[in-house]
Amino acid sequence: MTGYELRLWRKGMTWDQERAAEELGKCLRTYKAYEKSPAIDRVVELATRSLTLSILLPALSEKNSAEICRVLGTLVD
């Protein structure tokens, strides 16, 4: 994941930088540096996937198994 992709993820979550930093357990200064970085730590990338999944889980319970597999597949690529 690049810093640009991290920024796209944050905007997709409709979060500001402060919220994203808080959710990832990072200080704001560190988070801002991540968004400017050409490569993000794997741990941070996995944390973004975990946060996304935790938000999606309630909505996924209403989907059929094919749709659930499609959504989960996009998170693990």
N, CA and C of each residue as an Amber inpcrd file, in Angstrom:
protein
   231
   0.8510000  -1.1780000   0.0000000   0.0000000   0.0000000   0.0000000
   0.8930000   1.2360000   0.0000000   0.5450000   2.1780000  -0.8330000
   1.2720000   3.4460000  -0.8820000   0.5590000   4.4800000  -0.0070000
   1.2320000   5.5980000   0.2080000   0.6100000   6.6810000   0.9550000
  -0.6300000   7.2110000   0.2570000  -0.5700000   7.2420000  -1.0720000
  -1.7260000   7.6970000  -1.8410000  -2.9100000   6.7580000  -1.6380000
  -2.6470000   5.4590000  -1.6580000  -3.7170000   4.4810000  -1.4320000
  -4.2780000   4.5920000  -0.0180000  -3.4090000   4.8880000   0.9450000
  -3.8730000   5.0990000   2.3160000  -4.8080000   6.3060000   2.3730000
  -4.4450000   7.3520000   1.6700000  -5.2950000   8.5420000   1.6200000
  -6.6510000   8.2250000   0.9830000  -6.6300000   7.4640000  -0.1070000
  -7.8880000   7.0590000  -0.7430000  -8.7380000   6.2280000   0.2130000
  -8.1090000   5.3310000   0.9620000  -8.8280000   4.5170000   1.9410000
  -9.4990000   5.4240000   2.9760000  -8.7120000   6.3830000   3.5000000
  -9.2440000   7.2980000   4.5230000 -10.4300000   8.0830000   3.9820000
 -10.2980000   8.6020000   2.7840000 -11.3990000   9.3710000   2.2020000
 -12.6110000   8.4860000   1.9410000 -12.3720000   7.2420000   1.5520000
 -13.4700000   6.3010000   1.3620000 -14.2150000   6.0120000   2.6550000
 -13.4960000   6.0830000   3.7660000 -14.1120000   5.8890000   5.0800000
 -14.7890000   7.1790000   5.5610000 -14.6200000   8.2500000   4.8150000
 -15.1030000   9.6010000   5.1470000 -14.5460000  10.0840000   6.4850000
 -13.2770000   9.7990000   6.7040000 -12.5820000  10.2240000   7.9170000
 -11.6020000  11.3340000   7.5860000 -11.3590000  12.2010000   8.5590000
 -10.2740000  13.1540000   8.4090000  -8.9910000  12.4820000   8.9160000
  -7.8660000  13.1650000   8.7670000  -6.5920000  12.5640000   9.1670000
  -6.5510000  12.2660000  10.6620000  -7.1470000  13.1200000  11.4550000
  -7.1580000  12.9090000  12.9000000  -7.8800000  11.6160000  13.2680000
  -9.0200000  11.3770000  12.6510000  -9.7890000  10.1620000  12.9410000
  -9.0330000   8.9180000  12.4870000  -8.4510000   8.9760000  11.2960000
  -7.6950000   7.8270000  10.7870000  -6.5090000   7.5150000  11.6970000
  -5.8020000   8.5450000  12.1160000  -4.6630000   8.3390000  13.0180000
  -5.1190000   7.6960000  14.3190000  -6.2110000   8.1920000  14.8600000
  -6.7450000   7.6460000  16.1090000  -7.1510000   6.1840000  15.9400000
  -7.8580000   5.8790000  14.8730000  -8.3170000   4.5100000  14.6350000
  -7.1490000   3.5450000  14.4350000  -6.0720000   4.0340000  13.8370000
  -4.9010000   3.1960000  13.5990000  -3.9410000   3.1790000  14.7860000
  -4.2320000   3.9820000  15.8040000  -3.3730000   4.0180000  16.9860000
  -2.0560000   4.7350000  16.7540000  -2.0700000   5.7080000  15.8650000
  -0.8670000   6.4670000  15.5290000  -1.0800000   7.9310000  15.8770000
   0.0300000   8.6390000  16.1180000  -0.1010000  10.0780000  16.3310000
  -0.3510000  10.7330000  14.9690000  -0.9170000  11.9120000  14.9880000
  -1.2760000  12.6060000  13.7510000  -0.0480000  12.8560000  12.8790000
   1.0480000  13.2300000  13.4890000   2.2710000  13.5070000  12.7300000
   2.7310000  12.2630000  11.9580000   2.6960000  11.1210000  12.6130000
   3.0860000   9.8650000  11.9610000   2.1260000   9.5260000  10.8370000
   0.8310000   9.6940000  11.0920000  -0.1530000   9.3810000  10.0600000
   0.0490000  10.2600000   8.8260000   0.2710000  11.5470000   9.0320000
   0.4940000  12.4500000   7.8980000   1.7210000  12.0230000   7.0930000
   2.7560000  11.5550000   7.7820000   3.9530000  11.0690000   7.0820000
   3.6290000   9.8250000   6.2640000   2.7730000   8.9570000   6.7900000
   2.3590000   7.7680000   6.0400000   1.7000000   8.1580000   4.7200000
   0.8420000   9.1520000   4.7490000   0.1370000   9.5540000   3.5250000
   1.0800000  10.1170000   2.4610000   2.2570000  10.5650000   2.8750000
   3.2340000  11.0950000   1.9210000   4.2730000  10.0490000   1.5160000
   4.1890000   8.8880000   2.1190000   5.2000000   7.8520000   1.9130000
   4.9400000   7.0300000   0.6500000   6.0120000   6.6010000  -0.0320000
   5.8210000   5.7360000  -1.2040000   5.3950000   4.3140000  -0.8290000
   5.6640000   3.9090000   0.4070000   5.2680000   2.5680000   0.8650000
   4.9030000   2.6220000   2.3460000   3.8370000   1.9300000   2.7010000
   3.3280000   1.9070000   4.0750000   3.7010000   0.5730000   4.7140000
   3.9670000   0.5960000   6.0210000   4.2430000  -0.6440000   6.7530000
   3.1060000  -1.6330000   6.5610000   3.4560000  -2.8890000   6.4460000
   2.4590000  -3.9550000   6.2520000   1.4590000  -3.9810000   7.4060000
   1.9140000  -3.6970000   8.6150000   1.0230000  -3.6990000   9.7810000
  -0.0750000  -2.6530000   9.6250000   0.2790000  -1.4950000   9.1170000
  -0.7090000  -0.4330000   8.9080000  -1.6870000  -0.8460000   7.8140000
  -1.1840000  -1.4510000   6.7580000  -2.0650000  -1.9160000   5.6870000
  -3.0680000  -2.9370000   6.2190000  -2.5890000  -3.8780000   7.0150000
  -3.4870000  -4.8830000   7.5880000  -4.4930000  -4.2500000   8.5460000
  -4.0650000  -3.2200000   9.2690000  -4.9810000  -2.5200000  10.1750000
  -6.0920000  -1.8240000   9.3940000  -5.7730000  -1.2660000   8.2280000
  -6.8200000  -0.6260000   7.4240000  -7.8410000  -1.6580000   6.9670000
  -7.3660000  -2.8380000   6.6040000  -8.2850000  -3.9030000   6.1800000
  -9.1590000  -4.3620000   7.3390000  -8.5600000  -4.4670000   8.5090000
  -9.3160000  -4.8810000   9.6900000 -10.3970000  -3.8620000  10.0430000
 -10.0450000  -2.5870000   9.9960000 -11.0230000  -1.5370000  10.2840000
 -12.1510000  -1.5380000   9.2590000 -11.8040000  -1.7070000   8.0060000
 -12.8210000  -1.7630000   6.9540000 -13.7580000  -2.9350000   7.1810000
 -13.1890000  -4.0850000   7.4810000 -13.9900000  -5.2830000   7.7080000
 -14.9060000  -5.1220000   8.9150000 -14.4130000  -4.5140000   9.9850000
 -15.2450000  -4.3410000  11.1810000 -16.4520000  -3.4460000  10.9040000
 -16.3000000  -2.5160000   9.9830000 -17.4150000  -1.6410000   9.6190000
 -18.3660000  -2.3520000   8.6560000 -17.8120000  -3.1940000   7.7820000
 -18.6310000  -3.8950000   6.7920000 -19.4020000  -5.0840000   7.3600000
 -18.9140000  -5.6870000   8.4230000 -19.5270000  -6.9200000   8.9260000
 -21.0290000  -6.8310000   9.1630000 -21.5350000  -5.8010000   9.8190000
 -22.9900000  -5.7500000  10.0100000 -23.7670000  -5.7490000   8.6900000
 -23.2740000  -5.0340000   7.7020000 -23.9600000  -4.9830000   6.4060000
 -23.8350000  -6.3080000   5.6570000 -22.7360000  -7.0060000   5.8480000
 -22.5330000  -8.2770000   5.1460000 -23.4730000  -9.3700000   5.6300000
 -23.9510000  -9.2520000   6.8430000 -24.8270000 -10.2970000   7.3800000
 -26.1320000 -10.4110000   6.5870000 -26.4730000  -9.3840000   5.8370000
 -27.7040000  -9.3840000   5.0460000 -27.4740000  -9.8320000   3.5950000
 -26.2160000 -10.1350000   3.2260000 -25.8830000 -10.4950000   1.8430000
 -25.8530000 -12.0110000   1.6660000 -25.9490000 -12.4410000   0.4060000
 -25.8100000 -13.8720000   0.1240000 -24.3270000 -14.2400000   0.1110000
 -24.0390000 -15.5250000   0.1190000 -22.6540000 -15.9780000   0.2530000
 -21.7670000 -15.5340000  -0.9130000 -22.3080000 -15.4670000  -2.1120000
 -21.5130000 -15.0260000  -3.2620000 -21.0860000 -13.5680000  -3.1040000
 -21.9930000 -12.7430000  -2.6520000 -21.6760000 -11.3240000  -2.4470000
 -20.6690000 -11.1590000  -1.3110000 -20.8220000 -11.9170000  -0.2510000
 -19.8740000 -11.8600000   0.8690000 -18.4770000 -12.2430000   0.3830000
 -18.3730000 -13.3040000  -0.3980000 -17.0810000 -13.7460000  -0.9320000
 -16.4580000 -12.6810000  -1.8230000 -17.2660000 -12.0190000  -2.6290000
 -16.7540000 -10.9610000  -3.5050000 -16.1720000  -9.8110000  -2.6940000
 -16.9060000  -9.3690000  -1.6720000 -16.4490000  -8.2540000  -0.8410000
 -15.1870000  -8.6420000  -0.0780000 -15.1850000  -9.8090000   0.5210000
 -14.0170000 -10.2500000   1.2780000 -12.8060000 -10.4430000   0.3680000
 -13.0500000 -10.8750000  -0.8540000 -11.9550000 -11.0370000  -1.8060000
 -11.2440000  -9.7350000  -2.1110000 -11.9790000  -8.6450000  -2.1500000
 -11.3470000  -7.3510000  -2.4180000 -10.4940000  -6.8980000  -1.2420000
 -10.8140000  -7.3590000  -0.0450000 -10.0430000  -6.9690000   1.1300000
  -8.7390000  -7.7420000   1.2700000  -8.6620000  -8.9210000   0.7140000
  -7.4660000  -9.7410000   0.8990000  -6.5240000  -9.7410000  -0.3010000
  -6.8990000  -9.1240000  -1.3840000  -6.0020000  -9.0550000  -2.5500000
  -4.7450000  -8.2940000  -2.2360000
